[in-house]
Amino acid sequence: MRLFGAIDYPPVWLAGFLAVSWAVGRVFPLPGLPVTGLVLAGVGLALMLAAAGQMVLARTTFVPRRVPGAMVSRGLFAMTRNPIYLGDALILAGMSLFWNGLLALPLVAVFVHVIRKRFIEGEETVLRQRFGPDFDAYCARVRRWI
């Protein structure tokens, strides 16, 4: 269990889901949308990097399960409470399209569920404890995903 804890981070989950998506595209190839897939994956990567940059500028952590030093609610975080995880989902969807893995697209919903249960719910609990009514007001005006 200790080893799993050391690798239990969203990028590892994303890598695992990407590997399955790639395999599905190889075993059950269906004509994909490679250009659209690359664009979607690129948007996801840009979203992740921009959101992480905002968190660094706010002097707070973007590492899951660490206590945040600040609540970021502007910029990308004014449109979605989870721009990094949304970026992950876009990368998975985009690469599924790129790899002709149309049958792998339902994995995006599974990935979102796993990330919500393993990371988001705990992060929101910590944010609610740390920032109280400010976080509740933020949640009331900004959706979790889009």
C-alpha positions in Angstrom: 0.0 0.0 0.0 2.9 2.3 0.7 4.2 2.0 -2.8 0.8 2.7 -4.3 0.6 5.9 -2.1 3.9 7.1 -3.6 2.5 6.9 -7.1 -1.2 7.8 -6.4 -1.2 11.1 -8.3 -3.4 12.3 -11.1 -0.6 12.2 -13.8 -0.1 8.6 -13.0 -3.8 7.9 -13.4 -3.8 9.8 -16.6 -0.8 7.8 -17.9 -2.6 4.6 -17.1 -5.8 5.7 -18.8 -3.8 6.9 -21.8 -2.1 3.5 -22.1 -5.5 1.7 -22.1 -6.8 4.2 -24.7 -3.8 3.6 -26.9 -4.3 -0.2 -26.6 -8.0 0.1 -27.5 -7.0 2.1 -30.6 -4.6 -0.7 -31.6 -6.9 -3.6 -30.9 -10.2 -2.1 -32.1 -9.2 0.7 -34.4 -12.0 2.9 -35.8 -11.3 5.9 -38.0 -10.5 8.7 -35.6 -10.0 12.4 -35.9 -6.3 12.8 -35.5 -6.1 16.6 -36.1 -9.1 17.2 -33.8 -7.5 14.9 -31.3 -4.2 16.7 -31.3 -5.9 20.1 -31.0 -8.0 18.8 -28.0 -5.0 17.4 -26.3 -3.0 20.6 -26.9 -5.8 22.7 -25.4 -5.8 20.3 -22.4 -2.1 20.7 -22.0 -2.2 24.5 -22.3 -5.1 24.6 -19.7 -3.1 22.5 -17.3 0.0 24.6 -17.6 -1.8 27.9 -17.4 -3.7 26.8 -14.3 -0.6 25.4 -12.6 1.1 28.8 -13.4 -1.8 30.6 -11.8 -1.4 28.5 -8.7 2.4 29.1 -8.5 1.8 32.9 -8.9 -0.7 32.7 -6.0 1.9 30.9 -4.0 -0.2 27.8 -3.4 0.3 24.2 -4.2 -1.0 22.3 -7.1 0.1 19.0 -5.6 -2.9 16.9 -4.5 -3.3 16.3 -0.8 -1.1 19.2 0.3 -2.7 22.1 2.3 -3.2 25.1 0.0 -1.8 28.4 1.0 -4.3 30.4 -1.0 -7.6 29.9 -2.7 -7.4 30.7 -6.4 -10.7 31.9 -7.9 -9.7 34.2 -10.7 -8.6 33.6 -14.3 -9.2 30.0 -15.4 -10.5 29.2 -11.9 -13.4 31.7 -12.5 -14.6 29.4 -15.2 -14.0 25.9 -13.7 -13.0 24.8 -10.2 -10.7 22.1 -11.7 -8.9 23.4 -14.8 -6.0 21.0 -14.3 -8.2 18.0 -14.1 -10.3 19.3 -17.0 -7.1 19.5 -19.0 -6.3 15.9 -18.1 -9.7 14.8 -19.4 -9.2 16.8 -22.6 -5.8 15.2 -23.1 -7.4 11.7 -22.7 -10.2 12.5 -25.1 -7.9 14.1 -27.6 -5.4 11.3 -27.6 -8.2 8.7 -27.9 -9.3 10.5 -31.1 -5.7 10.7 -32.3 -5.0 7.0 -31.7 -8.2 5.9 -33.5 -9.6 4.8 -30.2 -13.1 5.9 -30.5 -14.2 3.0 -28.4 -12.0 4.3 -25.6 -13.9 7.6 -25.3 -16.1 6.2 -22.5 -12.8 6.0 -20.5 -13.0 9.8 -20.2 -16.1 9.5 -18.0 -14.5 6.8 -15.9 -11.3 8.9 -15.5 -13.4 11.9 -14.4 -15.2 9.7 -11.8 -11.9 8.3 -10.5 -10.3 11.7 -10.2 -13.4 13.1 -8.5 -13.4 10.3 -5.9 -9.7 10.0 -5.4 -8.7 13.7 -5.4 -11.3 16.4 -5.9 -13.7 15.5 -3.1 -10.8 15.4 -0.6 -9.4 18.7 -2.0 -12.7 20.4 -1.7 -13.1 19.2 1.9 -9.7 20.8 2.8 -10.6 24.0 0.9 -13.9 24.2 2.7 -12.2 23.7 6.1 -9.5 26.2 5.3 -11.5 29.0 3.6 -15.1 28.3 4.9 -17.7 30.7 3.5 -15.4 32.1 0.8 -15.0 28.6 -0.7 -18.8 27.9 -0.4 -19.5 31.2 -2.2 -16.9 30.2 -4.9 -18.6 26.8 -5.4 -22.0 28.5 -5.7 -20.8 30.6 -8.6 -18.3 28.3 -10.4 -19.0 24.8 -11.6 -16.7 21.9 -10.8 -16.0 21.2 -14.5 -17.4 23.6 -17.0 
